Amino acid sequence: MLPFKLVYSDDYFLPIGTHVFPAEKYKRVHDRLLKSGIAEPSDFVAPRPAADQDILLVHTPRYVEKLKTGTLSAREELEMEIPFSPELVRAFWLAAGGSMLAADYALNDGIAISIGGGFHHAFPDHGEGFCMINDVAVAIRRMQRDEKIRTAMTLDCDVHQGNGTAVIFAPAAGPGSPMSRTRSMNTDVFTISLHQENNYPAFKPPSSLDLNLPDGLGDADYLACLGNAFSLGLGKFQPELLSYVAGADPYCEDQLGGLSLTIEGLKRRDELVFQIAKAEHIPVMVTFAGGYAQDLEDTITIHCNTIVAAKEVFAAK
């Protein structure tokens, strides 16, 4: 039995047809964890979809209405880069519910992992880059609304910058944000993004701390950058919850990435994050975000290794 919970549902599957985003990866991770003995059935908990009022903590009423009624413009759907359907809306509401549940469990158990989520390109008023709803932001705002936390930090290790997350938690939210009237709430989340500079998105709105990494960066240099960034962030800000976006796409054979981390290097990345969080007594909510390896089995291995790393770190005395 794992010393923490894994949040998962078969309905995490995104009904997007043939696509570079491997929507089947969630079930494949779940099945391999069971088959390999890394996890047991009792380690999994099933989420419920987020309520509309939870989504509205982050996203504008007009955008939510468009999603609920299927009235996105052709341009808005094109920008999202996934085909709209009511089933897809339900999947994203469920992903947000999964991240909320993982955050709740993390606050009790020290860590929890949602085998999904991490849709960091979603903005308050539109979706981008395969992302419709910013589940990480919804989870943080829900924990704050319920007064379970005051402060949070996002540590985004996807190969692509978390542009939506950066905008949502910017110190001064724009007039299109539902949080613009509560400026104080926009100074209580510190955002860190480690990403390839020469990659999507072309325009990268500033996070609290951005590391724009050069093409081809390998394991040792990446881990040094990560350690420095995390330590610098913790020197400036004391979070009561860490949201770790554990993207698999810094992998050297990723189709949409240009960094050069190995599978072992990515596991060491996860170990480093967990070791620091554990030492600092910061609860960790984990989401998986992107992963587009040429061989899907590599993406599955990377995601499973995140859970193995968490098990090794948090089971240790």
PyMOL commands that set and color helices and strands:
alter all, ss='L'
color gray80, all
select helices_A, chain A and resi 10-12+25-36+41-43+52-55+61-69+74-80+86-109+135-145+163-168+183-187+219-236+263-279+296-315
alter helices_A, ss='H'
color red, helices_A
select strands_A, chain A and resi 5-7+44-45+111-114+152-156+189-196+209-213+242-245+284-287
alter strands_A, ss='S'
color yellow, strands_A
deselect
rebuild
show_as cartoon
